[in-house]
Amino acid sequence: MPLGKRAIFSAAPLAGTLLPYFLCLARGLPLASVGRWHNVSAIGHRLGGVGALVLPLVLVVQEAMTSSHVSVLLYTSTILAIFSNLLFGVALIPTRFPGYDIPAARGLAVGTLYGLSFLGWSLTFRFGAYGWYGPIGKLFAIIAVYAVVFSWSDAGQNMYFWWKGKYKTELGRKWFLPFEPSLFRQVFGSNLWRQPRADALQASLMTAWQGSLPTIFVALLGSASLLQLPYLLWGPASMQQLVNSYPGLARWATYQALLAVAANNFATFLVTLVVHNRLPLGHVAFYNVCVPLIPLLNIAAFCWRYPGVSLSLIVRLLVRAPGREIVAGVPPALLS
């Protein structure tokens, strides 16, 4: 297909993906200055967050319009922006989040772990075919497994507390108890099973509606990161097969994973806006619907771009063991 026609064919369905993306950008960018600019961690987290929200959009559009990889410089800049957002965000946890607000801390940990997981997934699609990347890719796959376990633990505990009526129905006052520093081993470890005190629940950011279906939805969508398991099992051989047999899929998936990072990080940013009283809970609910639509609609756009491709076919191609026969029914355009 000539480049002009292919670009138009790719851009039309992509417009559906961009609508919720632009809604999030319009809300998020003007509020990027929320908080204090008083130390390196705060500045790095904020600037990285802006890059993590904007740059994946540029990469996705460029790949869709050209059917080729973006420049190494642009891709590297995006990876560094996302990593700085996550790294400096973690560094802020001990002084920003009270240790007694376990439900909110679990949600923050889920967002961070999923952010790392999807970032690693993108890197695996881009570099996973090289032998030197094998240990790195397997480490990210392990992080993905832990992220899913942590997310379902969070969802299960939240649903239990919601069912028992232990969560408050309105946000009201928050964090009015004496501050307790959060410990990393608790935020990313023992909060898997730790239970909050009754008085801490009244001071928590968690409300009944947040502790019900939204956390289940996050766990369901985040479970897609388990598609990194083939790399944990077979290493570079699995990615070599995908890149050689279906380069169009491997190239698109590189940037689809970054789109998932952008959606995940914006959802985590919503918590910051609630903390600083810059976003009502009703608006948070609206954006919690918009955020997962970004990667989901981009999958639909990819299927429209390559007629004959379906979600089930994408999954079968991603989990195919090395040496297995080529999956039947793959559109020829996906082979280039």
C-alpha positions as CSV (number, residue, x, y, z in Angstrom):
1,M,0.0,0.0,0.0
2,P,1.5,3.4,-0.9
3,L,2.6,5.5,2.1
4,G,-0.1,8.2,1.6
5,K,-3.0,5.7,1.6
6,R,-1.4,3.7,4.4
7,A,-1.1,6.8,6.5
8,I,-4.7,7.7,6.0
9,F,-5.8,4.1,6.7
10,S,-3.8,4.2,9.9
11,A,-4.8,7.6,11.1
12,A,-8.6,7.1,10.8
13,P,-9.0,4.5,13.6
14,L,-6.2,6.2,15.6
15,A,-8.5,9.2,16.0
16,G,-10.7,7.2,18.4
17,T,-7.7,6.4,20.6
18,L,-6.7,10.1,20.7
19,L,-10.0,11.4,22.0
20,P,-9.7,10.0,25.6
21,Y,-5.9,10.7,25.4
22,F,-6.5,14.4,24.7
23,L,-9.1,14.6,27.4
24,C,-6.5,13.3,29.9
25,L,-3.9,15.7,28.5
26,A,-6.2,18.7,28.7
27,R,-6.8,17.9,32.4
28,G,-3.4,16.7,33.4
29,L,-1.0,19.2,31.8
30,P,-2.4,22.4,33.4
31,L,-2.2,20.7,36.8
32,A,1.4,19.3,36.3
33,S,2.7,22.1,38.6
34,V,0.7,20.8,41.6
35,G,2.9,20.4,44.7
36,R,6.2,22.0,45.7
37,W,9.3,22.5,43.5
38,H,11.6,22.2,46.5
39,N,13.9,19.3,45.8
40,V,15.4,17.1,43.0
41,S,12.9,14.3,43.5
42,A,9.8,16.5,43.2
43,I,11.2,18.2,40.1
44,G,12.3,15.0,38.4
45,H,9.0,13.3,39.2
46,R,7.0,16.2,37.8
47,L,9.0,16.8,34.6
48,G,9.2,13.0,34.0
49,G,5.5,12.8,34.4
50,V,4.9,15.4,31.7
51,G,7.2,13.5,29.3
52,A,5.5,10.2,30.3
53,L,2.1,11.6,29.4
54,V,3.0,13.4,26.2
55,L,5.8,11.5,24.4
56,P,4.0,8.1,24.0
57,L,1.4,9.9,22.0
58,V,4.1,11.2,19.6
59,L,5.6,7.7,19.2
60,V,2.2,6.0,18.6
61,V,1.2,8.5,16.0
62,Q,4.5,8.4,14.2
63,E,4.5,4.5,14.1
64,A,0.9,4.5,12.8
65,M,1.6,7.0,10.1
66,T,4.9,5.6,8.8
67,S,4.7,1.9,9.8
68,S,8.3,2.1,11.0
69,H,10.2,2.5,14.3
70,V,10.8,6.0,15.6
71,S,14.3,7.3,16.0
72,V,16.4,5.9,18.8
73,L,16.8,9.3,20.3
74,L,13.1,9.9,20.6
75,Y,12.5,6.4,22.0
76,T,15.3,6.8,24.5
77,S,14.0,10.2,25.6
78,T,10.6,8.7,26.3
79,I,12.0,5.8,28.3
80,L,14.1,8.1,30.4
81,A,11.1,10.4,31.1
82,I,9.0,7.5,32.2
83,F,11.8,6.0,34.3
84,S,12.5,9.3,36.0
85,N,8.8,9.8,36.8
86,L,8.6,6.3,38.4
87,L,12.0,6.5,40.2
88,F,11.5,10.0,41.7
89,G,7.9,9.2,42.5
90,V,9.1,6.2,44.6
91,A,11.6,8.5,46.3
92,L,8.9,10.8,47.4
93,I,6.8,8.1,49.1
94,P,8.3,8.1,52.6
95,T,7.7,11.8,53.1
96,R,4.4,12.2,51.2
97,F,2.2,9.2,52.1
98,P,1.4,8.3,55.8
99,G,2.2,4.7,56.6
100,Y,-1.2,4.1,58.2
101,D,-3.1,4.7,54.9
102,I,-2.5,1.1,53.7
103,P,-5.3,1.1,51.0
104,A,-3.9,4.2,49.3
105,A,-0.3,3.0,49.6
106,R,-1.3,-0.3,48.0
107,G,-2.9,1.6,45.1
108,L,0.3,3.6,44.7
109,A,2.4,0.5,44.7
110,V,0.1,-1.1,42.0
111,G,0.6,1.9,39.8
112,T,4.3,2.0,40.2
113,L,4.7,-1.8,39.6
114,Y,2.5,-1.7,36.5
115,G,4.4,1.3,35.2
116,L,7.7,-0.6,35.5
117,S,6.1,-3.7,34.1
118,F,4.8,-2.0,30.9
119,L,8.0,0.0,30.5
120,G,9.9,-3.2,30.6
121,W,7.5,-4.8,28.1
122,S,8.2,-2.0,25.6
123,L,11.9,-2.5,26.0
124,T,11.5,-6.2,25.5
125,F,9.7,-5.7,22.2
126,R,12.4,-3.3,21.1
127,F,15.5,-5.1,22.3
128,G,14.4,-8.5,23.5
129,A,15.7,-10.3,20.4
130,Y,19.3,-9.5,21.5
131,G,21.1,-11.9,23.8
132,W,22.5,-9.2,26.1
133,Y,19.0,-8.1,26.9
134,G,17.9,-11.5,28.1
135,P,18.5,-11.1,31.9
136,I,16.9,-7.6,31.8
137,G,13.8,-8.8,30.0
138,K,13.4,-11.7,32.5
139,L,13.7,-9.3,35.4
140,F,10.9,-7.2,34.0
141,A,8.8,-10.3,33.4
142,I,9.2,-11.2,37.1
143,I,8.2,-7.6,38.0
144,A,5.1,-8.1,35.8
145,V,4.1,-11.3,37.7
146,Y,4.6,-9.6,41.1
147,A,2.6,-6.5,39.9
148,V,-0.3,-8.7,38.9
149,V,-0.2,-10.6,42.3
150,F,0.0,-7.3,44.2
151,S,-2.9,-5.9,42.1
152,W,-5.2,-8.8,42.7
153,S,-4.4,-8.8,46.4
154,D,-5.3,-5.1,46.5
155,A,-8.5,-5.7,44.6
156,G,-9.5,-8.6,46.8
157,Q,-8.9,-6.7,50.0
158,N,-10.7,-3.7,48.8
159,M,-13.7,-5.7,47.7
160,Y,-13.8,-7.4,51.1
161,F,-13.7,-4.1,53.0
162,W,-16.3,-2.6,50.7
163,W,-18.5,-5.7,51.2
164,K,-18.2,-5.3,54.9
165,G,-19.0,-1.6,54.8
166,K,-15.7,-0.6,56.3
167,Y,-14.9,2.1,53.8
168,K,-16.3,5.6,54.3
169,T,-18.8,6.7,51.6
170,E,-17.4,10.3,51.2
171,L,-13.8,11.5,51.2
172,G,-14.3,14.1,54.0
173,R,-11.2,14.7,56.1
174,K,-8.1,12.9,55.1
175,W,-4.7,12.2,56.7
176,F,-5.6,13.9,59.9
177,L,-3.8,11.4,62.1
178,P,-0.2,12.0,63.2
179,F,2.1,11.4,60.3
180,E,3.8,8.0,60.1
181,P,6.6,7.6,57.4
182,S,5.9,4.9,54.8
183,L,8.6,2.2,54.6
184,F,9.4,0.8,51.2
185,R,9.3,-2.8,52.5
186,Q,5.7,-2.1,53.6
187,V,4.5,-0.2,50.5
188,F,5.9,-2.8,48.1
189,G,6.0,-5.8,50.4
190,S,4.0,-6.4,53.6
191,N,1.0,-4.3,52.5
192,L,0.1,-7.4,50.5
193,W,-1.5,-8.7,53.7
194,R,-1.4,-5.9,56.2
195,Q,-4.8,-4.6,57.4
196,P,-5.5,-0.9,58.2
197,R,-6.7,0.2,61.6
198,A,-10.3,1.4,62.0
199,D,-9.2,5.0,62.7
200,A,-6.8,4.9,59.8
201,L,-9.7,4.0,57.4
202,Q,-11.5,7.2,58.5
203,A,-8.4,9.2,57.6
204,S,-7.7,7.3,54.3
205,L,-8.0,8.5,50.7
206,M,-9.9,5.3,50.0
207,T,-13.7,5.5,49.7
208,A,-16.3,2.9,49.1
209,W,-16.7,3.5,45.4
210,Q,-12.9,3.4,44.9
211,G,-12.6,0.2,46.8
212,S,-15.1,-1.8,44.7
213,L,-15.2,-2.4,40.9
214,P,-12.4,0.1,39.9
215,T,-9.7,-2.0,41.5
216,I,-11.0,-5.1,39.9
217,F,-10.9,-3.4,36.5
218,V,-7.3,-2.3,37.1
219,A,-6.3,-5.8,38.0
220,L,-8.0,-7.2,34.9
221,L,-6.4,-4.8,32.5
222,G,-3.0,-5.0,34.3
223,S,-3.0,-8.8,33.9
224,A,-2.2,-8.3,30.3
225,S,1.4,-7.8,31.4
226,L,1.5,-11.5,32.1
227,L,2.0,-11.9,28.3
228,Q,5.7,-11.3,29.2
229,L,5.8,-14.8,30.6
230,P,7.0,-16.3,27.3
231,Y,10.1,-14.2,27.6
232,L,10.7,-15.5,31.1
233,L,10.4,-19.0,29.8
234,W,12.2,-18.8,26.5
235,G,14.2,-15.6,26.6
236,P,15.5,-13.9,23.4
237,A,14.4,-16.9,21.3
238,S,10.8,-16.0,21.7
239,M,11.3,-12.4,20.7
240,Q,13.5,-13.3,17.8
241,Q,10.7,-15.4,16.4
242,L,8.2,-12.7,16.8
243,V,10.4,-10.0,15.3
244,N,11.4,-12.2,12.3
245,S,7.9,-13.6,11.7
246,Y,5.6,-10.6,12.5
247,P,7.7,-7.4,12.6
248,G,4.6,-5.3,12.2
249,L,3.1,-6.7,15.4
250,A,6.4,-6.4,17.4
251,R,6.9,-2.8,16.2
252,W,3.3,-1.7,17.1
253,A,3.5,-3.5,20.5
254,T,6.6,-1.6,21.4
255,Y,4.6,1.7,21.5
256,Q,1.3,0.1,22.7
257,A,3.1,-0.8,25.9
258,L,4.2,2.8,26.3
259,L,0.6,3.9,25.8
260,A,-0.3,1.6,28.6
261,V,2.4,3.3,30.8
262,A,0.9,6.7,30.0
263,A,-2.6,5.6,31.0
264,N,-1.3,3.9,34.1
265,N,0.8,6.9,35.2
266,F,-2.1,9.3,34.6
267,A,-4.3,7.2,36.8
268,T,-1.7,7.4,39.5
269,F,-1.4,11.1,39.0
270,L,-5.1,11.4,39.9
271,V,-4.3,10.3,43.4
272,T,-1.9,13.3,43.7
273,L,-4.7,15.7,42.5
274,V,-7.0,14.3,45.2
275,V,-4.4,14.8,47.9
276,H,-3.9,18.4,46.9
277,N,-7.7,19.0,46.6
278,R,-7.4,19.8,42.9
279,L,-9.8,17.2,41.5
280,P,-13.2,16.2,42.9
281,L,-13.9,12.5,43.3
282,G,-16.6,12.6,40.7
283,H,-14.1,13.8,38.2
284,V,-11.7,11.1,39.2
285,A,-14.4,8.5,38.4
286,F,-14.8,10.0,34.9
287,Y,-11.1,9.9,34.2
288,N,-10.8,6.4,35.6
289,V,-13.1,5.4,32.7
290,C,-11.2,7.4,30.1
291,V,-7.8,6.1,31.1
292,P,-8.2,2.4,30.2
293,L,-9.9,3.4,27.0
294,I,-6.6,4.7,25.7
295,P,-4.8,1.3,25.2
296,L,-8.0,-0.6,24.5
297,L,-9.0,1.7,21.7
298,N,-5.5,1.6,20.3
299,I,-5.8,-2.2,20.1
300,A,-9.1,-1.7,18.2
301,A,-7.3,0.8,15.9
302,F,-4.6,-1.8,15.2
303,C,-7.1,-4.4,14.3
304,W,-8.8,-2.0,11.9
305,R,-5.5,-1.1,10.4
306,Y,-4.7,-4.7,9.7
307,P,-8.0,-6.4,8.6
308,G,-8.2,-9.9,9.8
309,V,-6.3,-9.2,13.1
310,S,-8.2,-9.8,16.3
311,L,-7.3,-9.7,20.0
312,S,-7.2,-13.5,20.2
313,L,-4.8,-13.6,17.2
314,I,-2.5,-11.0,18.8
315,V,-2.4,-13.1,22.1
316,R,-1.7,-16.3,20.2
317,L,1.2,-14.7,18.3
318,L,2.6,-13.2,21.5
319,V,2.6,-16.5,23.5
320,R,3.8,-18.8,20.6
321,A,6.7,-21.0,21.7
322,P,9.9,-20.8,19.6
323,G,10.0,-23.3,16.8
324,R,6.2,-23.6,16.5
325,E,4.6,-23.4,13.1
326,I,3.4,-20.0,11.8
327,V,-0.1,-19.3,13.1
328,A,-2.7,-19.5,10.3
329,G,-4.9,-16.6,9.3
330,V,-2.2,-13.9,9.8
331,P,-2.8,-10.9,7.3
332,P,0.2,-10.5,4.9
333,A,0.6,-6.9,5.9
334,L,1.5,-8.0,9.4
335,L,4.6,-9.8,8.1
336,S,6.3,-6.6,7.1
